[in-house]
Amino acid sequence: MSCLRIYSMCIASAFLLSLLLCSMHPTAALAALSSEEAVPGGIVHLEASPPAPLAENSSLVLAARRTHRHDPLDNFKRYGGGWNISNEHYWASVGLTGAPYFAIACLWFIGFGLVLSALLCYHCCCKRRVKLDELHEKAYTISLILLVLFTCAGVAGSILLYVGQDKFHRSISHTLDYVVDQSKFTVQNLRNVSEYLDLAKTAGVDQVFLPVSNQQKIDDLNRKLNREANNLESKTNDNSRTIKDVLENVRFTLIVVAAAMLLLAFLGLLFSILGLKTLVYFLVLGAWFLVAGTFILCGVFVLLNSAVGDTCVAMKEWVAHPYEDTALDHILPCVDVATAEQSLNQSKEVTSKVVAVVNQVLSTVANRNLPPNAGPLYYNQSGPLVPTLCSPYTVRLDNRQCNAGEVNLTNAVQVWKNYTCTVSSSGICATTGRITPDIYKQLVLAVNISYGLYHYTPFLVSLEDCTFVRDTFGTITKNYCPGLREHLRWVYIGLAFVSTGIMLSIIFWVVYSKQRRRRDEYLKQHGDGQFMARDNKSV
């Protein structure tokens, strides 16, 4: 076997490997495992398939059709558990989508290792003599052109990888920030409701307070609200910290790989042109491992792309069929339905009770012309009657319209200010009016509490049916998922591009170095004149 045949086999193998890489889509490769699942073009579009009807007391299987892959942990049977990031069988089936790139990494590492071993054995065991007919100027020129070409491909892949990882990092960071912000908004609202309920428990007008039974209910509800708020905050923060740590590690790894490949491409080209054979061989050994690692990393990102696609489909299906107990609770859990319902009912009840306390004081104290011997209830009330406060709820806690002569929660404070009198040093009204400044302050506090609880009613309704989670996931699938998947593709295409470019460059480092050495030896033996004469003869 001649060196030329060995090089030819090496180059042919590399080209076949690169063609395999370029033609192989991870989904298509997996589809080939089963003819019944083959998809034309090997592309699965990100469309949520209609989920199967739920059986009674069954849980919702998310992205069931998309995740129906082979499971290597279960004798390559079909995985049927749907999207579930806490299930090892799900991750095993997802990991299989990166199998083509893992296989390429293995083939490259073993195949190129065997080629290097063969070249080493041939170099050590076979004595060679450089003859005139063994010198091929065209091979020298072509190898140089291809070396430059594949080096440029490696450089382009490194740039694409760097840009792709930056876009991916920004995209997933924005998505994560959005989820965290939504969680913080929900937690803060839960705590605001708890604070308003706590204020209602102690707030009173002219020594009239909520019944003790309502105060006890408020205490019980506040404990549940704080527990739910802490649970939601804890889960979101823990997930956020974990994902951010992983993102930083991934970003650092990709930047290092891009920089290493870029440096490797330039050094390989430089050392080859300068004829530094020893340094070229050291680079070949280092690049041999690095290319294999880059193909593995490419497979990991294909795997990650599949997982992100599964998550987006799962969110889309969950939005269409909200269900309280799914694997999506690991990302953003719903508030306990019983607690949300109790919060809504208790909020309405407290609002109605506070309004009743206000109207009781207005009707029995402020709007009565009491005699001076009425004790503390008398403070020289006079003038027009104070309009009562409109309760937004009926006795059954349904919404109601205000009656004529009632003031609503939004303008009561301004209206009642016109009925406030100026008091003397003894606390008696010195001017016309039916509300003292102290009572007015208590009324303002009561109205603010009622308005606050009423204001958070839509939020509590959204907790009850998990609307806030549905809106969050709906926004993610619409605004964030397309960018995430696109930028993930940038990353693994960049990895595949740089891996293939450097892989072929490695081969031509060796080929060009060999051709250059033979050319130099030939010129040293025969001189430049004979070489020029040979060149002119060939022309």
C-alpha positions in Angstrom: 0.0 0.0 0.0 1.4 3.4 -1.0 1.1 6.6 1.0 -1.1 8.0 -1.7 -3.7 5.2 -1.3 -3.7 5.8 2.5 -4.3 9.5 2.0 -7.0 8.8 -0.6 -8.8 6.4 1.8 -8.6 9.0 4.6 -9.9 11.8 2.5 -12.7 9.7 1.1 -13.7 8.6 4.6 -13.8 12.2 5.8 -15.9 13.3 2.8 -18.4 10.4 3.4 -18.6 11.3 7.0 -19.2 15.0 6.3 -21.9 14.1 3.7 -23.5 11.8 6.2 -23.5 14.7 8.7 -25.0 17.2 6.3 -27.7 14.9 5.1 -28.7 13.5 8.4 -31.4 15.3 10.4 -31.7 13.9 13.9 -35.5 13.4 13.5 -35.0 11.7 10.2 -32.3 9.4 11.6 -34.7 8.3 14.4 -37.5 7.9 11.9 -35.4 5.5 10.0 -35.4 3.2 13.0 -39.1 2.5 12.3 -40.7 2.8 8.8 -44.1 3.4 10.3 -42.8 6.7 11.8 -40.9 8.1 8.9 -41.6 11.7 8.1 -41.0 13.1 4.6 -37.9 15.3 4.7 -37.2 14.2 8.2 -38.8 17.3 9.7 -41.4 17.3 12.5 -43.2 20.7 12.7 -43.9 22.2 16.0 -47.6 21.7 16.0 -49.5 20.6 19.0 -51.3 17.4 18.2 -54.8 17.1 19.7 -54.5 15.1 22.9 -56.5 12.0 23.4 -59.7 12.3 25.4 -59.0 12.1 29.1 -60.3 9.1 31.0 -62.0 9.7 34.3 -59.4 10.4 37.1 -56.6 10.1 34.5 -53.8 12.6 34.2 -53.1 14.6 31.1 -50.3 13.2 29.0 -48.5 16.2 27.4 -47.0 16.1 23.9 -47.9 12.4 23.7 -47.5 12.2 19.9 -44.2 14.1 19.7 -42.5 12.2 22.6 -43.5 8.8 21.2 -39.9 7.8 20.6 -37.8 4.7 21.2 -36.7 4.3 24.8 -33.2 2.7 25.1 -33.9 2.0 28.8 -36.9 -0.2 27.9 -35.5 -2.4 25.1 -36.1 0.4 22.6 -39.9 0.1 23.0 -42.0 3.2 22.4 -42.0 5.7 25.3 -45.6 6.7 26.1 -45.3 8.8 29.2 -45.4 12.2 27.4 -43.4 15.2 28.4 -42.1 14.7 31.9 -38.7 16.2 32.9 -38.6 14.1 36.1 -38.9 10.8 34.2 -35.6 9.1 33.3 -37.3 7.2 30.4 -38.3 10.5 28.9 -34.7 11.8 29.0 -33.5 8.5 27.6 -35.8 8.8 24.6 -34.8 12.4 24.1 -31.2 11.5 24.3 -31.7 9.1 21.4 -32.3 12.2 19.1 -28.7 13.1 19.5 -27.5 9.5 18.7 -26.5 10.3 15.1 -23.9 12.8 16.3 -22.7 10.6 19.1 -22.3 7.9 16.5 -20.3 10.2 14.2 -18.1 11.2 17.1 -17.4 7.5 17.9 -16.8 6.7 14.2 -14.5 9.7 13.8 -12.5 8.9 17.0 -12.1 5.2 16.1 -11.7 5.6 12.4 -9.2 8.4 12.4 -7.3 6.7 15.2 -6.9 3.6 13.0 -5.8 5.8 10.1 -3.2 7.5 12.3 -2.0 4.2 13.5 -1.7 2.9 10.0 0.2 6.0 8.9 2.5 5.6 11.9 3.2 2.0 11.2 3.9 2.7 7.5 6.2 5.6 8.4 8.2 3.5 10.8 8.3 0.2 8.9 8.5 1.2 5.2 11.6 2.8 3.8 10.8 5.3 1.1 12.8 6.9 -1.7 11.7 10.0 -3.4 11.7 9.5 -7.2 11.0 12.0 -9.9 7.7 10.3 -10.9 6.5 10.5 -7.3 6.4 14.2 -7.3 3.0 15.6 -8.1 2.9 19.4 -8.3 -0.9 19.4 -8.8 -1.4 17.4 -5.6 0.6 20.0 -3.7 -1.5 22.9 -5.1 -4.8 21.1 -4.6 -4.0 20.1 -1.1 -3.0 23.7 -0.3 -6.3 25.1 -1.8 -8.4 22.5 0.1 -6.5 23.2 3.3 -7.3 27.0 3.0 -10.9 26.2 2.0 -11.6 23.9 5.0 -9.8 26.3 7.3 -12.2 29.0 6.2 -15.1 26.6 6.8 -13.8 26.0 10.3 -13.5 29.7 11.0 -17.0 30.4 9.6 -18.3 27.6 11.8 -16.6 29.1 14.9 -18.1 32.5 14.2 -21.6 30.9 13.6 -21.2 29.0 16.9 -20.2 32.1 18.8 -23.1 34.2 17.4 -25.6 31.3 17.9 -24.6 30.7 21.5 -25.0 34.4 22.3 -28.4 34.6 20.7 -29.5 31.4 22.4 -28.2 32.7 25.8 -30.2 35.9 25.4 -33.3 34.2 24.2 -33.5 31.6 27.0 -32.5 34.3 29.6 -35.4 36.5 28.5 -37.7 33.5 28.7 -36.5 32.6 32.2 -36.8 36.3 33.3 -40.4 36.4 32.0 -41.3 33.3 34.0 -39.6 34.6 37.1 -41.4 38.0 36.7 -44.7 36.3 36.4 -44.0 34.3 39.5 -42.9 37.3 41.5 -46.1 39.2 40.3 -48.3 36.3 41.6 -46.4 36.0 44.9 -46.6 39.7 45.5 -50.3 39.8 44.8 -50.9 36.9 47.2 -49.0 38.7 49.9 -50.9 42.0 49.2 -54.2 40.1 49.6 -53.0 38.7 52.8 -52.0 42.2 54.1 -55.4 43.7 53.2 -57.1 40.8 55.0 -54.9 41.4 58.0 -55.7 45.1 58.0 -59.4 44.3 57.7 -59.2 42.2 60.9 -58.0 45.2 63.0 -59.6 48.1 61.2 -62.8 49.5 62.7 -65.0 52.6 62.4 -66.0 54.3 65.7 -65.2 51.2 67.7 -67.2 48.9 65.4 -65.1 45.9 64.1 -65.5 42.7 62.1 -67.0 39.8 64.0 -64.6 37.5 65.8 -65.6 34.6 63.5 -64.4 36.5 60.5 -61.2 37.4 62.1 -60.5 33.8 62.8 -61.2 32.9 59.2 -58.8 35.6 58.1 -56.0 34.1 60.3 -56.6 30.7 58.8 -56.6 32.0 55.2 -53.5 34.1 55.7 -51.6 31.0 56.8 -52.6 29.2 53.6 -51.9 32.2 51.4 -48.4 32.7 52.8 -47.7 29.0 52.4 -48.8 29.1 48.8 -46.8 32.2 48.1 -43.7 30.8 49.7 -44.1 27.5 47.8 -44.4 29.3 44.5 -41.5 31.6 45.2 -39.3 28.8 46.4 -40.0 26.6 43.4 -39.5 29.4 40.9 -36.3 30.7 42.5 -34.8 27.2 42.8 -35.5 26.4 39.2 -34.2 29.8 38.1 -30.9 29.4 40.0 -30.4 25.9 38.6 -31.1 26.9 35.0 -28.9 30.0 35.3 -26.0 28.0 36.6 -26.4 25.5 33.7 -26.7 28.3 31.2 -23.5 30.0 32.4 -21.6 26.7 32.2 -23.0 26.0 28.7 -22.2 29.5 27.5 -18.6 29.2 28.9 -18.2 25.8 27.2 -19.4 27.0 23.8 -17.2 30.1 23.9 -14.2 28.0 24.8 -15.0 25.6 22.0 -15.5 28.4 19.5 -12.2 30.0 20.5 -10.3 26.8 20.6 -11.5 25.7 17.1 -10.7 29.2 15.7 -7.2 29.1 17.2 -6.8 25.5 16.0 -7.7 26.4 12.4 -5.3 29.3 12.2 -2.4 27.4 13.9 -3.0 24.4 11.7 -2.9 26.5 8.5 0.1 28.4 9.7 2.2 25.4 10.8 1.3 23.5 7.6 2.4 26.4 5.4 5.6 26.9 7.3 6.4 23.2 7.2 6.5 22.7 10.9 5.8 19.0 10.7 6.2 18.2 14.4 3.9 20.9 15.5 1.4 19.9 12.9 1.4 16.3 14.3 0.8 17.6 17.8 -2.1 19.7 16.6 -3.5 16.7 14.8 -3.5 14.7 18.0 -5.2 17.5 20.0 -7.7 18.2 17.2 -8.5 14.5 17.0 -9.9 14.6 20.5 -11.5 18.1 20.2 -13.4 17.3 17.1 -14.8 14.1 18.7 -15.8 16.2 21.7 -17.4 18.9 19.5 -19.5 16.3 17.7 -20.7 15.0 21.1 -21.5 18.6 22.1 -23.5 18.9 18.9 -25.5 15.8 19.8 -26.2 17.3 23.3 -27.6 20.4 21.7 -29.8 18.4 19.3 -31.0 16.6 22.4 -31.7 20.0 24.0 -33.5 21.2 20.9 -35.8 18.2 21.1 -36.5 18.8 24.8 -37.3 22.5 24.2 -39.6 21.5 21.3 -41.3 19.0 23.6 -41.7 21.6 26.3 -43.2 24.1 23.9 -45.7 21.6 22.6 -46.5 20.5 26.2 -47.2 24.1 27.2 -49.4 24.6 24.1 -51.5 21.5 24.9 -51.8 22.4 28.5 -53.1 25.8 27.6 -55.8 24.2 25.5 -56.6 21.7 28.3 -55.6 23.1 31.7 -55.0 20.4 34.2 -54.0 21.0 37.8 -51.6 18.0 38.2 -49.0 17.7 35.4 -45.3 17.7 35.0 -45.5 21.4 34.1 -45.8 22.0 37.9 -42.0 21.8 38.0 -41.8 25.0 35.9 -44.6 27.1 37.2 -47.1 25.5 39.6 -50.7 26.5 40.0 -51.9 27.7 43.4 -53.9 25.1 45.3 -57.5 25.3 43.9 -59.1 25.0 47.4 -56.9 27.8 48.8 -57.6 30.0 45.8 -61.4 29.4 46.1 -61.3 30.1 49.8 -59.3 33.3 49.2 -61.8 34.5 46.6 -64.8 33.8 48.8 -63.2 35.2 52.0 -62.1 38.3 50.1 -65.6 39.0 49.0 -67.1 38.2 52.4 -64.6 40.5 54.2 -65.3 43.3 51.6 -69.0 43.0 52.3 -68.5 42.9 56.1 -66.3 46.0 56.0 -68.9 47.8 53.9 -71.6 46.7 56.4 -69.5 48.1 59.3 -69.1 51.4 57.5 -72.8 51.7 56.7 -73.8 50.7 60.2 -71.8 53.6 61.6 -73.2 56.0 59.0 -76.8 54.9 59.6 -76.7 54.6 63.4 -74.3 57.4 64.3 -73.5 59.9 61.5 -77.0 60.2 60.0 -78.9 60.5 63.3 -79.6 63.8 65.0 -78.8 62.5 68.5 -79.3 64.5 71.7 -76.4 65.8 73.7 -77.1 63.2 76.4 -76.3 60.3 73.9 -72.8 60.2 75.3 -69.9 59.4 72.9 -72.3 58.9 70.0 -73.1 62.6 70.0 -70.8 65.1 68.5 -73.3 67.7 67.2 -74.2 66.0 63.9 -76.0 68.3 61.5 -76.5 69.0 57.8 -77.4 66.7 54.9 -77.3 63.0 55.4 -74.2 61.1 54.4 -74.7 58.7 51.5 -74.0 55.1 52.4 -71.3 52.9 50.8 -72.2 50.6 47.9 -71.4 47.0 48.5 -70.1 45.4 45.3 -71.5 42.0 46.3 -74.9 40.6 47.2 -75.6 38.4 50.3 -74.7 35.4 48.1 -71.4 37.2 47.1 -72.6 37.7 43.6 -71.8 41.0 41.8 -74.4 43.7 42.2 -75.1 47.2 40.9 -75.1 50.2 43.2 -78.5 51.7 44.2 -79.3 55.4 43.8 -78.0 57.4 46.7 -75.0 55.1 47.3 -71.4 56.0 46.7 -69.0 53.4 45.3 -65.6 52.4 46.5 -63.8 54.7 44.0 -65.4 58.0 44.9 -66.6 57.5 48.5 -63.6 59.2 50.0 -64.0 62.4 47.9 -67.8 62.6 48.5 -67.6 62.0 52.3 -65.0 64.8 52.6 -67.8 67.3 52.0 -69.6 66.0 55.0 -66.7 66.5 57.4 -67.0 69.1 60.1 -64.4 71.1 62.0 -64.2 70.0 65.6 -63.5 72.0 68.8 -61.0 71.0 71.4 -63.7 68.9 73.1 -64.2 66.8 69.9 -67.6 68.3 69.1 -68.4 69.6 65.6 -68.1 73.4 65.5 -69.3 73.6 61.9 -72.0 71.8 59.9 -71.2 68.2 59.2 -71.9 64.7 60.2 -68.4 63.1 60.2 -65.5 64.2 62.4 -61.9 64.1 61.1 -61.1 61.0 63.2 -64.1 59.1 61.9 -63.3 60.3 58.4 -59.8 58.7 58.7 -61.3 55.5 59.9 -63.8 55.5 57.0 -60.9 56.2 54.5 -59.0 53.2 55.9 -62.0 50.9 55.7 -62.8 52.0 52.1 -59.1 51.5 51.0 -59.2 48.0 52.5 -62.5 47.2 50.7 -61.3 48.6 47.5 -58.0 46.7 47.7 -59.7 43.4 48.2 -62.2 44.2 45.5 -59.3 45.2 43.2 -57.6 41.8 43.6 -60.8 39.9 42.9 -59.9 39.3 39.2 -56.5 38.1 40.3 -58.1 35.6 42.8 -60.4 34.4 40.0 -57.4 33.8 37.8 -55.8 31.8 40.6 -58.9 29.7 41.0 -58.8 28.5 37.3 -55.0 28.9 37.0 -55.4 31.6 34.3 -52.1 33.2 35.3 -50.2 30.0 34.5 -52.2 29.5 31.3 -51.4 33.1 30.2 -47.8 32.6 31.0 -47.4 29.4 29.0 -49.4 30.9 26.2 -47.1 33.9 25.9 -44.0 31.6 26.1 -45.3 29.3 23.2 -46.2 32.3 21.1 -43.4 34.8 21.7 -40.4 32.8 23.1 -40.5 29.3 21.7 -39.8 30.2 18.0 -36.7 32.2 18.9 -35.5 29.5 21.3 -35.7 26.8 18.8 -34.2 28.9 16.0 -31.2 29.9 18.1 -30.7 26.4 19.3 -30.5 25.3 15.7 -27.9 28.0 15.1 -25.8 26.5 17.9 -25.8 22.9 16.8 -25.5 23.8 13.1 -22.5 25.9 14.1 -21.0 23.0 16.0 -21.6 20.6 13.1 -20.1 23.1 10.7 -17.0 23.8 12.8 -16.5 20.1 13.5 -16.7 19.1 9.9 -14.5 21.9 8.8 -11.8 21.2 11.3 -12.1 17.4 10.7 -11.3 17.9 7.1 -8.6 20.5 7.9 -6.9 17.9 10.1 -6.6 15.5 7.2 -5.2 18.2 4.9 -2.7 19.4 7.5 -1.2 15.9 7.2 -1.6 15.7 3.4 -0.2 19.2 2.7 2.7 18.7 5.2 3.5 15.5 3.4 3.3 17.0 0.0 5.4 20.0 1.1 8.1 17.8 2.6 8.3 15.7 -0.6 8.5 18.8 -2.7 11.3 20.3 -0.6 13.2 17.0 -0.7 12.8 16.8 -4.4 14.0 20.4 -4.9 16.9 19.7 -2.6 18.0 16.7 -4.7 17.4 18.0 -8.2 17.6 21.8 -7.8 15.2 24.5 -8.9 16.3 24.4 -12.5 15.1 20.8 -13.1 11.9 21.5 -11.3 11.2 24.5 -13.5 12.1 22.5 -16.6 9.6 19.8 -15.5 7.0 22.4 -14.9 7.5 23.9 -18.4 7.4 20.5 -19.9 4.1 19.7 -18.3 2.7 23.0 -19.6 
